[in-house]
């Protein structure tokens, strides 16, 4: 039970990476927390065993990315995998102009999800329809861009670092920036730097995990896992007495020892053992929300 921060390589799907990790760990129950495009690299948290109960909190958390954008070319997919469908001169584009344009994307914005995405339409992922040349109308989605910084600019390429809410399509962001610049754009490289609450935590590559398995045998892999409770460390901790923990496990709400202003709390035993996540009721009690198996 625990969470692995995989450094996903380019060239495989997130599910492909998950299956390889499951085989390495000989794991029956595991899931990743938020797909990365095949061209993307970087942080892909993988939850094992009891940690899968808390994967939703990582799916819902904000993320940060470093993205290399090619200016002057639009592609079918919004990234380097697609065919070029339009080219425009980039002679008028300057670093100052890019800085000006990216400011307009800060805060809450609306994005139309790309056709090349895993969003389902009548049970089928949009990318399957896109490959057949079918375009479906997509509803705009509200996302939040917390910060967007220009790191480099070199004639027809720029490097951006973005901190955004869940559900943000960085490809769409790059295309929209290109549209405002008047030259079009697509993503050539994308790296996920962080998934909240894991800032600069150590990531493991597939070769590194294979090396641990070869050198230290199977038990060595557990050293790469973070404790389950790290996924919910943003919630305030509530310590429960042995009797309160017992009643909570039977599904009953228990009285909290102090007023709580958070909707969800991290539950720990008197010994400091993680028990799960509780939900605060309007009358100030705590009821079970997701509990670790006893």
N, C-alpha and C positions, 0 to 999 in steps of 0.2 A: 504494500500500500504506500503510495506516495506520488510525487510529481517530478517528472523528468523535463528539464528545459532542453529540448533538442534544438540543435543548430541545423535546420533543414537545408540540404544542398539544393542547388538549382537542378532542374531537369526531371524532377519527380513530383507527383502530386502529394498533397498532405496525407491523403489516405495511403498512398504507396509507402511514404515514410513511416506512418503508424504501423503498417503491417510488418515492415522490416524490424522495427523496435519490438513489437509484440513477439516476434520469433526469437530475437536475441534474449528477451527476458522470460521467454516461455510463459507469457501472460495470457490468461483466458479473458480477463476483463480489462479493457483499456480503451481510451478515447482521446482524441486531440481536441483542443479548445479554440477553434477558429481557423478556417482554411487559409493557406497561403497559395497564391498562383504557382503553377509549375516553375516559372522563371524566377520566382522569389526565393530568397534564402533567409535564414535567421530564426528568431525565437518561435518555437512551436511547442507550447506546454502539452505534455502527454500525461494524462491521469491514469493511474493504475488502481485496481481494486476499489477500496472504499473512497478513494479520492474522486472517482467518477461521480459520486453523489454531489460533489461541490464544483463540478466543471462549469456549470452555468455561470458562476460568479466570475470565472476567467473569460468566458465567452462575452459577458456583458461589460468587461472592463475596458479602459482605454488603452490605446496602443501607440507606439511611435515607429517611424520608418525613415530610412534614408533612401531617396529615389533619384536615379539618374534619368534625366528627361532629354530626349532628342527633339530639338526644335526644327520646324520646317517640314515635317513629314507626319501625315496621319495614316494610321493603319486600321485594318478591319477589326482588330482585337483591342486596340489601344496600347499594345505593347509590341516588342520586337518579333513576336511569334507570327503576327499577322502580315497580310499583304499590304504594301503601300498603296493607298487609294488617292492621295493628293499630296502635292509638294508645293511649298511656297518659299519665297526668298526670306532670309532672316537678317538682311542687312540693317533693318531699322531697329532690331532688338538690342537693347543695352541692359546692363545690370540694374541701372536705375529704373528702367521701365519694368523689368521683372519684379523688382522690390515693390513698385507702385501697384502692380497687378495683384501680387499675392496678398497684399493687405486686404483686398476686397473679399477674400475667402475666410477671413478670421471670424470666429463666432459660429452661430447656428446658420447652416446653409442647407439648400435642397439639392440633392443629387438624383439624377435619373440613373438607376443601375445599368451597367453595360449588358448588352445581349450575351456577350461571352462571360457569363457568370453562372454560379450554381443555383441561383434562385429558381424555384420550381414554378412552372405554369401548367396547370391541369396535370400535376404529377410528374412532369418531365422537366429536367434542368434546361434553362434557357440556352446554354451553349450547344445542346443537341439540335435545337431548332435553328440557331445561328449558323451552324455548319451546313444546314440544308438551304440556307439563304432566306429563311423565314424570319421576319422581324415582328415582334409583338409589342404592343404599347405597354410601357412600364410606368407605374405610378412613382412620382418623385418621393424620396425619403429624406427626412430631416436627419442631419448628422452635425456634429460640432467639431470645428477645427480649433483646438486650444492654442496651438502655435504653428507657424510656418516660416521657416528661415531659408534664405538663399545661402548655400555654403560655397558654391563655386559657379562661375560662368565662363564659358569658353566658346565663343562664336556661335556654334549651333548646339551646344550641350549646356545644361545647367544641373546642379545637384541641389536638391531640396531636402530639408529635414522637417518632418511633419509629426505633430502630436495630435491625435484625433480620437473621437469616440468610436465605439464599436460600429460595425456596418459601413464604415467609410471605404469607398473604393478609390484607392490612390491612382489607379489608371484613369478613372473618370476625372479626378482632380487635375491630373497632368493634362488631359485633353481639354478641360475647361480653361485652364491657364493658357494653353496654346491658342485656343479660340479667341480669348480676350487679347492676346498679343497680336492676333491677326495672322499667325503663321502656321497654326496647327502644331501638334506635339504628340509624342508617344513615349512610353516607358521602355528604357533599355535594360535597366537594372533596378531591382527592388530588394531591400533588406529590412526585415522587421527587427528593430533594435530592442524594444521592450514590450512586455505585456504587463500592465499593472496587476498586482503590486510588485512584480519582479523588475527592479530597475536594472542595475548592472550585474545581475546575478550570473554565475558561471553557466555557460551552455556547453553541451556535449555534442560533438559530431558523431556520425555513424561510425567512421573509422576508429575514433577514440573509444567508443563503446565496445567495438569488436576487439580492440587491443586489451581493454580491461578483461573481457571475457576470456581471451587467450592466455593472459598472464596470471590473473587472479582467480580464474574459474568463476562460476555463476554467482557466488556470494558477493564477489567484488562489485557487481553491478549495483547492488543496493546502496552503495556509497554515493552513487550519482543521483539518488532520489532525495527530493526535499520533503519534509513532513507535510502531511495532508493539510494541517491547519494553516500553513503559509498562504494557501489560496484564499483564506478569509481573514487575514490579519488586519484588514482595514476596519473590521467591525470591533466595537469595544468589547472587552472581555467581561464576563459575568461568572463569578465563582459560585458553584452550587455545593450545598452540604450533601452528604451521602443520601439523606432521606429525600431531599429535593430532586437529586439526580435520579433516584429510584422512581419517584412519581412521574417525573418528566418522561422517563423511558416507557411508562405505561400509557403515555399519551395525554397526561394531565398537565394543565398550566400550573405553574408554581409562582409564588410571590417573590419578586425581586427585592434584594436588600437595599437598593437605592433607586431613585428616579432615573429613568432611561429616556433619552431623547432620540435614540436610534431605532429604526424599525426592526433591524436585525442585529443580533448580538452573538458573539463567540462564547460558547459554553465550556467551562473548564471545571474539573473536579477540585476538591479540597487539596489534592496532591498536585494539581496543575496539569492533569491529563486532559487532552482535548476530547470533548464529548460530542460536539457538533455545533449547529447553528440554531438559535432560537428566535422566535418572532415575538415582539413585544405587543401585547394586547392593549386596547384603549384604556382598560382599568389598571394598567401598569404591571400586569403579570407577564410571565414568559411561557410561551407554549412551544413544543417541538416544531422545528421547520425541516431540518435535515440532521439526522443523528448517525454517528458512527455505530456500527454493529458492536454490541457488547462483547 
